[in-house]
């Protein structure tokens, strides 16, 4: 039987999911979290739906073995391409970002831009979800292949990042958008670059906050809210733990202890520490 003190699993390909964790920690301070970043296999956004679905199954199987009571896909690409396929395969609820983000966007405006990974843009998941809620909205989805490598490579402050961001955003500005959705969880880390380009008249939507609201409702509905104080968040990655610890400390405000997980069959190319066995 599921107990309300089991942890919630939150995963992304890398540090993008920290933008979800930040909202989560504010709203649900008693919940314990198992955070997983699939850093050995990022970026997800240039992969196929079947690759992404396989990766997501690896992660959810591992989370199931670690007794999560719920999982959050803190990754739009997984939410767009894998959530519908895998949801019924697990006996805990799995929540994604697309519908919470789409609902918030159609409430905010009529001419909506979505910036995302190429895979999410190609799927059309945000546009489909928004038009399902309100057939009257106009939606433009733009794939931004350089943004995730910029964030993961710690190059946000580089001068060239502004030029890259302009290239992605100008077509949306030309469409006179009133609302812009961060359709990838890495992108709120680029807010200091994106906001000045789009200006103050455009409403920025971060689906993370809306996913966390949906999570709160789901926990209440199922009677699964934790009541005792949480345990410290546990961080795991598939790549190099020290790299994730270094990069994430900027947003977490502390340097986390990070452990490495290798899934069966995964190439062991980046190890700098002993493995935490995925079957543990
Ligand atoms: N942060 C993820 C997303 O929201 C994945 C980015 C990537 O690995 O390409 O889509």
Boltz pocket constraint, residues with backbone or C-beta under 6 A from the ligand:
constraints:
  - pocket:
      binder: B
      contacts: [[A, 12], [A, 13], [A, 14], [A, 16], [A, 17], [A, 42], [A, 43], [A, 44], [A, 45], [A, 46], [A, 74], [A, 75], [A, 76], [A, 77], [A, 78], [A, 117], [A, 120], [A, 148], [A, 183], [A, 184], [A, 185], [A, 186]]
      max_distance: 6.0
